[in-house]
Amino acid sequence: MSIHTTTSLHRSALTGRFSTSSRDLSRWQPGDWGWLPLLSLLSACGVLLVALAHTSARYNAMWAQPLYWLGLIVLFMPIATRLMMPGVARQEAIGLVVYLGLMIYCVKLLQSPIGFTFFDEFLHWRTANDILTSRRLFNENSLLPVSSLYPALEIATTGLANLTGLNIFGAGVIIVGFARIILVLALFLFYEQVSSSSRIASIGAAIYMGNPHFVIFDAQFAYESLALAFLLTMMLALMRRQHAQNPERLGFNLVALGAIASLMTTHHATSYMSVLVLIAWGLVVAVYRQWFGARERGMLWVAGVAIAMNVTWLLGVANITIGYLAPHLQGAVTSVLNLIAGEGSDRELFKSSTGIVTPLLEKVIGLGGPAFIMLCLPLGIFSFWAKLRKNPTACLLALGALTYPVTLAMRLTGGGWEISARSSVFVFLPLAFIMAVGVEYIALPWPFALIKRLLERFRLPLYALMASVLFCSGIIGGWSPWARMPWPYQVGSDTRSIEPQGLLAAQWASSYLGPNNRMAADRINMTLMGTYGQQRMITDLIDHVSISGIFLSTHLGPNEFEALQKGRIQYLVIDHRISTALPLDGHYYEGWEKMIVPYIGPLSPAVLGKFNTIPNVSQVFDSGDIKIYNVEALSHDP
């Protein structure tokens, strides 16, 4: 005998009571998941196409890239379209959202299914490996010093590794996978709690997956991937707390405070963003309580606790974070001010320093995503005002969505581009909700009645097109074309530069030189030697020693000897392959090279070979392309 729901629970934004909403009525049977089984199979076929595309890319097949995009569309579009259809039961919507999030996670995993290859992953792997071997926290990480000061991801990973016997890669994949499930599920439930509509929640979750960092950057083994799960958990707990009764309210308070504490020890930027969110949320709720008599509970005390926690951690444990973040913020502000002053943009879209041409279709889709957002944003704001303006949390999200045009303008500046890209994951939280509200209600003023009727008539195909373009545009805008797939080896291209010869050289260094020798190398070999090789890499970030001159100069002069001595460098790693091409990521050794390398071309082989003729320098390793030199005699004071 089937059981049918007769009402959907609809929480009023002001009274906290439940009411029925015909818009959310949907019949369902226990165990009946609607289209979920069929769409799961179809989405899995999309993942299979992506896997075939990655395999083809390893052999530089011409059909790899079209196959990749086809797989992504097959993976994403059917589920996103189904979420927009009427009559989708809540349990089906939740299942589809969680499944879609996991299938998208597989896209990143299939690029490197047996080991870490992304630059940031190596940085956090070093921190995790140090915890695993030393059995203590806060070890020095010369690759990324702040990583060891925010060790929550590494603590969870090493804990799972100790319990299961998995290596760091296997444990890290599981931890980030669970974080992805928590993220998409908490996102759905938060949107649902704010809007009292599972339909808006599912549409908003699908749109959020189009943010530039969702597919790759926030699926890698890095602290933001876990921090986002804590951020959404905090927001959901605080939202549920608004209308909860004792003792439930105490439980939600504890969950929220636990999430804040976890954020504080996971990722600096996400933790600071949570403080800004809490302050803004608290102020909006206070205004609504004062002016409109809203019954939401005060939030500013939570912001105060978060501020106290973060300041304590920053000053007591992670004070170097200030020096780490300050240059990025300063560069972004300077670039934006120059743009406002009319000095023009110092960044050209779709332009590569190595001459790689972005296909025209990618440019169109890449620009189409922001264009769709800018067209839909006013619709979302109008719909919010018509349906949810008495809801303080919805108001907060509307205000947050209005920051998108600002971050979009920042992408035109060299310094602001990175800040804009990193902030997109936070801006899309309110933006996706407001766009979903616009898609659902299409509340336009009466002069736009004809447009409203057209949008209502063609809502489903238009939404399917918009969601798909947003999803593909996010990938195009969030990751370089040469780095999305495992193409053959290229100089200075992060994932594409991780190959067996470099891995074996690093493993040899660990076995025969021993760990923690002071070593300098190019960007790629630095990450390999610092992780697989367990060496103490010399960097400007922690040692305040610029190593580029040692390798780039035609001969060793006073500045180069000073760098060797100041860094007390014992070994140099020379990869002769870097003399064959320009680096795709813009520099061989250090970031400042981006300003000059495009003008001087690839390095001369003679420049890299100069160490063969320098007295008191001995070559201890030679794999053909990679050579390791002992330069301890040059590092001593004369």
PyMOL commands that set and color helices and strands:
alter all, ss='L'
color gray80, all
select helices_A, chain A and resi 22-24+36-58+64-84+90-111+119-134+145-149+152-164+168-195+198-208+217-219+223-241+248-264+268-291+300-316+320-340+360-387+392-401+404-410+414-441+446-457+459-478+481-483+494-497+500-513+523-531+540-543+548-552+558-566+576-579+591-595+597-600+605-612+632-635
alter helices_A, ss='H'
color red, helices_A
select strands_A, chain A and resi 10-11+18-19+518-520+536-537+571-575+618-622+626-630
alter strands_A, ss='S'
color yellow, strands_A
deselect
rebuild
show_as cartoon
